[in-house]
Amino acid sequence: MITEIQNENEAKQLMAEWGVGNDGVRQQTNDADVVNAYQLKHERIIKEGIRHGLAEICGYGVKLVKYWGLHKSSSPEATNFFEMCKLAYEENMVDTFWLEVYEDWKANDWRGQKGQRPTPQLAFERGLMLLQRFENEREADRIRVTEKQPKRVSLLDVDDNGEVI
């Protein structure tokens, strides 16, 4: 009986620390430690996804990249790879984005058309080009939508003869 009460109290304490109510629903919290822990975990997940995505399209494989990370490899390939991962994180190139980069590489780069894999630097550069292309398409869509808006006509736009100006 005492053990059950202790476990229940510990569970309630943990739930309170992590901002989870009695109904199991996560509540908004302003506790800086909880927010920081969540942000760090989220950041690690994103960075791991970037490493995995880039490793797959470059043909390194996840196991090699984990080995490089665990053994603090200073080989030129590892150094270049982790530098590109850092830059990709700064540019918000999440893990799913790398599949689009690889498809674009295979379709539009002569090396990709020959079946070659990109280096981390070439993949990052291709990613930047793809992001710019997406941004240009969004801007073009925005312009098209604003141009298609009908011209507003009000009584102020009518001249003395009753014609629309």
C-alpha positions in Angstrom: 0.0 0.0 0.0 2.8 2.5 0.9 4.6 1.6 -2.3 1.6 2.3 -4.4 1.1 5.7 -2.7 4.8 6.6 -3.1 4.7 5.6 -6.8 1.5 7.6 -7.3 3.0 10.6 -5.6 6.2 10.3 -7.7 4.2 10.1 -10.8 2.2 13.2 -9.9 5.4 15.0 -9.1 6.9 14.1 -12.5 3.7 15.0 -14.3 3.7 18.4 -12.6 7.3 19.0 -13.4 6.7 18.2 -17.1 3.5 20.2 -17.2 1.1 17.3 -17.6 -2.3 17.5 -15.8 -4.2 14.8 -14.0 -6.0 14.0 -17.2 -2.7 13.2 -19.0 -2.9 16.2 -21.2 0.2 18.4 -21.4 -0.4 21.9 -20.1 1.4 25.0 -21.1 4.2 25.8 -18.7 6.5 28.7 -18.0 9.0 26.7 -16.0 12.4 27.6 -17.7 13.9 24.2 -16.9 11.1 22.3 -18.5 11.0 24.6 -21.5 14.8 24.3 -21.9 14.8 20.5 -21.6 12.1 20.3 -24.2 13.9 22.6 -26.6 17.2 20.7 -26.2 15.5 17.4 -26.9 13.7 18.9 -29.9 17.0 20.3 -31.2 18.8 17.0 -30.8 16.0 15.2 -32.7 16.2 17.7 -35.6 20.0 17.5 -35.7 19.9 13.7 -35.7 17.4 13.8 -38.6 19.7 16.1 -40.6 22.7 13.8 -40.0 20.7 10.7 -41.0 19.2 12.4 -44.1 22.5 13.8 -45.4 24.3 10.5 -44.6 21.7 8.5 -46.6 21.8 10.7 -49.8 25.6 10.9 -49.7 25.9 7.1 -49.4 27.8 7.2 -46.1 25.1 5.4 -44.1 23.9 6.1 -40.6 26.3 3.6 -39.0 29.4 5.3 -40.3 28.2 8.7 -39.2 27.4 7.4 -35.7 30.9 5.9 -35.6 32.4 9.3 -36.6 30.4 11.0 -33.9 31.2 8.5 -31.2 35.0 8.4 -31.9 35.3 12.1 -32.6 36.8 11.3 -36.0 38.9 14.1 -37.5 39.1 12.6 -41.0 38.4 15.2 -43.8 35.2 13.4 -44.8 33.9 13.5 -41.2 34.9 17.1 -40.7 33.3 18.2 -43.9 30.1 16.1 -43.2 29.6 17.6 -39.7 30.3 21.1 -41.0 27.6 20.7 -43.7 25.2 19.3 -41.1 25.8 22.4 -38.9 25.1 24.7 -41.9 22.0 22.7 -42.8 20.7 23.1 -39.3 21.2 26.9 -39.5 19.3 26.9 -42.8 16.4 24.8 -41.4 17.0 21.9 -43.8 15.1 19.2 -41.9 15.4 15.5 -42.5 12.6 15.1 -44.9 14.0 17.9 -47.1 17.0 15.7 -48.0 14.8 13.4 -50.0 13.8 16.3 -52.2 17.4 17.4 -52.5 18.4 13.9 -53.7 15.5 13.7 -56.2 16.5 17.1 -57.6 20.2 16.0 -57.7 19.3 12.9 -59.7 17.1 14.8 -62.1 19.1 18.0 -62.7 22.8 17.3 -62.0 24.9 15.4 -64.6 26.6 13.4 -61.9 23.3 12.5 -60.4 22.0 11.4 -63.8 25.0 9.1 -64.1 24.1 7.5 -60.7 26.7 9.2 -58.6 25.9 10.4 -55.1 26.6 14.0 -54.0 29.2 14.9 -51.5 27.9 16.6 -48.4 29.0 20.0 -49.8 27.3 19.4 -53.1 24.1 18.2 -51.4 24.1 21.3 -49.2 24.6 23.6 -52.2 21.8 21.7 -54.0 19.6 22.2 -51.0 20.3 26.0 -51.0 19.3 26.1 -54.7 16.2 24.2 -54.0 15.2 26.5 -51.0 15.7 29.5 -53.3 13.6 27.9 -56.0 10.8 27.2 -53.4 11.1 30.8 -52.2 10.8 32.1 -55.8 7.8 29.9 -56.5 6.1 31.2 -53.3 6.8 34.8 -54.3 5.4 34.2 -57.8 2.3 32.6 -56.4 1.9 35.6 -54.1 2.2 38.0 -57.0 -0.3 36.0 -59.1 -2.8 36.0 -56.3 -2.6 39.7 -55.8 -2.9 40.4 -59.5 -6.0 38.3 -59.8 -7.8 40.3 -57.1 -10.7 42.2 -58.7 -10.3 45.9 -58.7 -12.4 47.5 -56.1 -15.0 49.9 -57.3 -16.8 52.3 -55.1 -18.8 55.4 -55.5 -15.6 57.4 -55.0 -14.3 55.9 -58.2 -17.1 57.3 -60.4 -16.7 60.5 -62.2 -19.4 63.2 -62.7 -20.7 61.5 -65.8 -21.4 58.2 -63.9 -18.5 56.3 -65.5 -16.1 54.2 -63.5 -12.6 55.7 -63.4 
